Amino acid sequence: MSNRHTTLDSPLGQLTLTAHGELLTGIFYEGHWHMPPPDYFGEPTTIEDPVFHQTRIELSEYLAGHRTEFNVPFEARGNPFQEKVWARLQTIPFGETVSYGELAQELGDPHLAQAVGSAVGRNPISIVIPCHRVVGRKGQLTGYAGGLRNKRFLLELEEPDSVREGKLF
């Protein structure tokens, strides 16, 4: 099966989903910072395509606060460093964050924070590979390929109840 894509309306705006074979290969926001080349998208298809149908259900559940992890099969391809960073992103627990510097330190060199940021920004499968869980050194929101408004939305969605309740006072 060749590359294909569809779109999905969401609280985050219109998302473009891409797939190859039985694997999800991308979730891109409108105005996404690092879009792949046009051939990555392939032919348009409907949301009823099995991969896109499962993605839609899981994203809907997640965005409604009823899902904390994804089961849709996916594949993210990049250079070896990017793939290493993306694999690490997948281990950040729901509701938690890590800084670019902490990731760089874990990868063996605290001076790699900028390279980590570049790899995070080129994550092709936003949300499912939770790049929104990476923040600045002091917890501040920094760049996000889907925009800071969407990053804030996703982080607030994942906030533990105790943190959310503390904001009320």
C-alpha positions as a Markdown table, in Angstrom:
| # | Residue | x | y | z |
|---|---|---|---|---|
| 1 | Met | 0.0 | 0.0 | 0.0 |
| 2 | Ser | 1.4 | 3.4 | -0.9 |
| 3 | Asn | 1.6 | 6.6 | 1.1 |
| 4 | Arg | -1.7 | 8.3 | 1.8 |
| 5 | His | -3.2 | 11.0 | 3.9 |
| 6 | Thr | -6.4 | 12.4 | 5.3 |
| 7 | Thr | -7.5 | 15.3 | 7.5 |
| 8 | Leu | -9.2 | 15.3 | 10.9 |
| 9 | Asp | -10.9 | 18.2 | 12.6 |
| 10 | Ser | -9.9 | 18.4 | 16.3 |
| 11 | Pro | -9.8 | 20.9 | 19.2 |
| 12 | Leu | -6.3 | 21.5 | 18.1 |
| 13 | Gly | -7.4 | 22.6 | 14.6 |
| 14 | Gln | -7.3 | 20.5 | 11.5 |
| 15 | Leu | -4.7 | 17.7 | 11.6 |
| 16 | Thr | -3.3 | 15.9 | 8.6 |
| 17 | Leu | -2.7 | 12.2 | 9.2 |
| 18 | Thr | -0.3 | 10.2 | 7.0 |
| 19 | Ala | 0.2 | 6.5 | 6.6 |
| 20 | His | 2.2 | 3.9 | 4.7 |
| 21 | Gly | 0.8 | 0.4 | 4.7 |
| 22 | Glu | -0.7 | -0.4 | 8.0 |
| 23 | Leu | 1.4 | 2.2 | 9.9 |
| 24 | Leu | 0.6 | 5.7 | 10.9 |
| 25 | Thr | 3.6 | 7.9 | 9.7 |
| 26 | Gly | 2.5 | 11.4 | 10.6 |
| 27 | Ile | 0.2 | 13.8 | 12.5 |
| 28 | Phe | 0.8 | 17.3 | 11.4 |
| 29 | Tyr | -0.9 | 20.6 | 12.5 |
| 30 | Glu | -2.0 | 23.4 | 10.2 |
| 31 | Gly | 1.1 | 25.6 | 9.9 |
| 32 | His | 3.4 | 22.8 | 11.3 |
| 33 | Trp | 7.0 | 24.0 | 11.4 |
| 34 | His | 8.7 | 21.1 | 9.7 |
| 35 | Met | 6.6 | 19.6 | 7.0 |
| 36 | Pro | 7.9 | 16.6 | 5.1 |
| 37 | Pro | 8.2 | 16.8 | 1.3 |
| 38 | Pro | 5.0 | 16.4 | -0.8 |
| 39 | Asp | 5.6 | 12.8 | -1.7 |
| 40 | Tyr | 5.4 | 11.9 | 2.0 |
| 41 | Phe | 1.7 | 12.6 | 1.9 |
| 42 | Gly | 0.8 | 10.4 | -1.0 |
| 43 | Glu | -2.8 | 10.1 | -2.3 |
| 44 | Pro | -5.7 | 11.5 | -0.3 |
| 45 | Thr | -8.1 | 9.0 | 1.2 |
| 46 | Thr | -10.9 | 9.0 | 3.8 |
| 47 | Ile | -10.8 | 8.9 | 7.5 |
| 48 | Glu | -12.4 | 5.5 | 7.2 |
| 49 | Asp | -9.1 | 4.0 | 6.1 |
| 50 | Pro | -8.3 | 1.5 | 8.9 |
| 51 | Val | -5.2 | 3.2 | 10.2 |
| 52 | Phe | -6.8 | 6.6 | 10.2 |
| 53 | His | -10.0 | 5.3 | 11.7 |
| 54 | Gln | -8.1 | 3.9 | 14.7 |
| 55 | Thr | -6.1 | 7.1 | 15.0 |
| 56 | Arg | -9.3 | 9.2 | 15.0 |
| 57 | Ile | -10.8 | 7.1 | 17.7 |
| 58 | Glu | -7.7 | 7.1 | 19.9 |
| 59 | Leu | -7.1 | 10.8 | 19.4 |
| 60 | Ser | -10.7 | 11.6 | 20.2 |
| 61 | Glu | -10.5 | 9.5 | 23.4 |
| 62 | Tyr | -7.2 | 11.2 | 24.4 |
| 63 | Leu | -8.5 | 14.7 | 23.7 |
| 64 | Ala | -11.6 | 13.9 | 25.8 |
| 65 | Gly | -9.4 | 12.9 | 28.7 |
| 66 | His | -10.3 | 9.2 | 28.4 |
| 67 | Arg | -7.0 | 7.8 | 27.1 |
| 68 | Thr | -3.4 | 8.1 | 28.4 |
| 69 | Glu | -1.5 | 6.1 | 25.8 |
| 70 | Phe | -1.9 | 5.1 | 22.1 |
| 71 | Asn | -2.1 | 1.7 | 20.5 |
| 72 | Val | -2.2 | 2.7 | 16.8 |
| 73 | Pro | 0.7 | 1.1 | 15.0 |
| 74 | Phe | 3.2 | 3.7 | 13.8 |
| 75 | Glu | 6.6 | 4.3 | 12.3 |
| 76 | Ala | 8.7 | 7.4 | 12.6 |
| 77 | Arg | 11.7 | 7.6 | 10.3 |
| 78 | Gly | 14.5 | 10.0 | 10.7 |
| 79 | Asn | 18.3 | 10.0 | 11.2 |
| 80 | Pro | 19.7 | 7.8 | 14.0 |
| 81 | Phe | 19.9 | 10.7 | 16.5 |
| 82 | Gln | 16.3 | 11.8 | 15.8 |
| 83 | Glu | 15.0 | 8.2 | 16.1 |
| 84 | Lys | 16.9 | 7.9 | 19.5 |
| 85 | Val | 15.3 | 11.1 | 20.7 |
| 86 | Trp | 11.8 | 10.1 | 19.5 |
| 87 | Ala | 12.2 | 6.7 | 21.2 |
| 88 | Arg | 13.0 | 8.5 | 24.5 |
| 89 | Leu | 10.0 | 10.8 | 24.1 |
| 90 | Gln | 7.8 | 7.7 | 24.1 |
| 91 | Thr | 9.0 | 6.9 | 27.6 |
| 92 | Ile | 7.9 | 10.2 | 29.1 |
| 93 | Pro | 4.9 | 9.3 | 31.3 |
| 94 | Phe | 1.5 | 10.9 | 30.7 |
| 95 | Gly | 1.2 | 14.0 | 32.8 |
| 96 | Glu | 5.0 | 14.5 | 33.2 |
| 97 | Thr | 7.5 | 16.6 | 31.5 |
| 98 | Val | 11.2 | 16.6 | 30.9 |
| 99 | Ser | 13.5 | 19.4 | 29.7 |
| 100 | Tyr | 15.6 | 19.6 | 26.6 |
| 101 | Gly | 18.7 | 19.7 | 28.8 |
| 102 | Glu | 17.7 | 16.6 | 30.8 |
| 103 | Leu | 17.2 | 14.7 | 27.5 |
| 104 | Ala | 20.6 | 15.9 | 26.3 |
| 105 | Gln | 22.2 | 14.8 | 29.6 |
| 106 | Glu | 20.5 | 11.4 | 29.3 |
| 107 | Leu | 21.9 | 11.1 | 25.8 |
| 108 | Gly | 25.3 | 11.6 | 27.1 |
| 109 | Asp | 26.1 | 15.3 | 26.5 |
| 110 | Pro | 24.5 | 18.3 | 28.1 |
| 111 | His | 25.6 | 20.4 | 25.2 |
| 112 | Leu | 23.2 | 18.5 | 22.9 |
| 113 | Ala | 20.1 | 20.4 | 24.1 |
| 114 | Gln | 19.8 | 22.4 | 20.9 |
| 115 | Ala | 20.2 | 19.2 | 18.8 |
| 116 | Val | 17.6 | 17.5 | 21.0 |
| 117 | Gly | 15.3 | 20.5 | 20.4 |
| 118 | Ser | 15.8 | 20.2 | 16.7 |
| 119 | Ala | 15.0 | 16.4 | 16.8 |
| 120 | Val | 11.9 | 17.1 | 19.0 |
| 121 | Gly | 10.7 | 19.7 | 16.5 |
| 122 | Arg | 11.0 | 17.3 | 13.6 |
| 123 | Asn | 8.9 | 14.5 | 15.3 |
| 124 | Pro | 6.5 | 13.4 | 12.5 |
| 125 | Ile | 3.9 | 11.9 | 14.8 |
| 126 | Ser | 2.8 | 14.7 | 17.1 |
| 127 | Ile | 0.8 | 13.7 | 20.2 |
| 128 | Val | 1.3 | 10.0 | 19.8 |
| 129 | Ile | 5.0 | 10.5 | 20.2 |
| 130 | Pro | 4.6 | 13.1 | 23.0 |
| 131 | Cys | 7.0 | 15.9 | 22.0 |
| 132 | His | 4.7 | 18.3 | 23.8 |
| 133 | Arg | 6.0 | 16.9 | 27.1 |
| 134 | Val | 9.4 | 18.5 | 26.5 |
| 135 | Val | 9.8 | 21.9 | 28.1 |
| 136 | Gly | 12.5 | 24.5 | 28.8 |
| 137 | Arg | 15.0 | 24.3 | 31.6 |
| 138 | Lys | 12.8 | 26.0 | 34.2 |
| 139 | Gly | 9.6 | 24.4 | 33.0 |
| 140 | Gln | 8.7 | 27.1 | 30.6 |
| 141 | Leu | 6.9 | 26.4 | 27.3 |
| 142 | Thr | 9.3 | 26.7 | 24.4 |
| 143 | Gly | 8.8 | 26.1 | 20.7 |
| 144 | Tyr | 6.4 | 23.5 | 19.5 |
| 145 | Ala | 5.9 | 22.6 | 15.8 |
| 146 | Gly | 2.1 | 22.8 | 16.3 |
| 147 | Gly | 2.2 | 26.1 | 18.1 |
| 148 | Leu | 2.5 | 27.0 | 21.8 |
| 149 | Arg | -1.3 | 27.3 | 22.2 |
| 150 | Asn | -1.6 | 23.6 | 21.3 |
| 151 | Lys | 1.3 | 22.6 | 23.5 |
| 152 | Arg | -0.3 | 24.4 | 26.4 |
| 153 | Phe | -3.6 | 22.7 | 25.6 |
| 154 | Leu | -2.0 | 19.2 | 25.6 |
| 155 | Leu | 0.0 | 19.8 | 28.8 |
| 156 | Glu | -3.1 | 21.1 | 30.6 |
| 157 | Leu | -5.1 | 18.1 | 29.4 |
| 158 | Glu | -2.5 | 15.9 | 31.0 |
| 159 | Glu | -2.2 | 17.8 | 34.3 |
| 160 | Pro | -2.8 | 15.7 | 37.4 |
| 161 | Asp | -6.0 | 16.7 | 39.2 |
| 162 | Ser | -4.0 | 17.9 | 42.2 |
| 163 | Val | -2.2 | 20.5 | 40.0 |
| 164 | Arg | -5.4 | 21.5 | 38.3 |
| 165 | Glu | -7.2 | 22.0 | 41.6 |
| 166 | Gly | -4.3 | 24.0 | 42.9 |
| 167 | Lys | -4.8 | 26.5 | 40.1 |
| 168 | Leu | -8.3 | 27.3 | 41.3 |
| 169 | Phe | -7.0 | 29.1 | 44.4 |
